[in-house]
Amino acid sequence: MDRNSITGLVLIGLLLFGFTFYQNKQYQKQAEYQAQLDSIAMVEQMRADSIAMAEAAARDTLLSQTDSLTGAPIAASIYKDSLLDAAHEAAAEVVTLANDLFEVAFTT
């Protein structure tokens, strides 16, 4: 082996060592960032679970309530808007739109 071969092998070794060192630092940064993302996601999931549990408890409370005058159970509304709830409980109607060419019937 001559001097050029030894220099080439040393340079290749330095490149491999440098690349390994650089990748290790990048991996550590990525692992720290992923740990932060995981902890944020866990907190958000816990918050969503607690909100869902509170809503379920409120829904169960509404379902278990009874009317004080009749003693009949109070039906829970599935809509937040009272107009949507009234429209949901109303009887279905057929509305017809027509012109000279065609006629379309919609049901409510």
Secondary structure, 3 states (H helix, E strand, C coil): CCHHHHHHHHHHHHHHHHHHHHHHHHHHHHHHHHHHHHHHHHHHHHHHHHHHHHHHHHHHHHHHCECCCCCCECCCCCCCCHHHHHHHHCCCCEEEEECCCCEEEEEC
